[in-house]
């Protein structure tokens, strides 16, 4: 798009024989917006800030070990790791990332279905 504008302005400037204009300097570069959903991302892992917040709040800063199971309510999790969308599905990426680390994160909300036995889940 910038190349198209530059070629249009350069061809007009050549025929007009007026001063040339640097089109790239006139067009402001788009700056990426900050995400409201998570903490600033570390290179390659957008959930690193969220994981650090969880570790600090639940484990006093100690790293979560493989096989750890975290059972937390949505209201408590929203206080630790804020999200713009206040639903369990807003944490899917974090749950998936923790699962790759061997940590199980179970989020309970008032709208979640709670079953007492394994047979009712089938």
GIGIZI-V676012 format. One record per backbone hydrogen bond with DSSP energy under -1.0 kcal/mol. NH is the residue of the N-H (numbers start at 1). CO is the residue of the C=O. Records with the same first field share a line. If there is no record, write none. Layout:
# GIGIZI-V676012
NH=CO + CO
This chain:
# GIGIZI-V676012
5=1
6=2
7=3
8=4
9=5
10=6
11=7
12=8
13=9
14=10
15=11
16=12
17=13
23=21
26=22
27=23
42=45
45=42
48=45
51=47
52=48
53=49
54=50
55=51
56=52
57=53
58=54
59=55
61=55
62=59
67=102
68=65
70=104
72=106
74=108
77=73
78=74
79=75
80=76
81=77
87=85
90=87
91=88
92=89
95=91
96=92
97=93
98=94
99=95
100=96
102=99
103=98
104=68
106=70
108=72
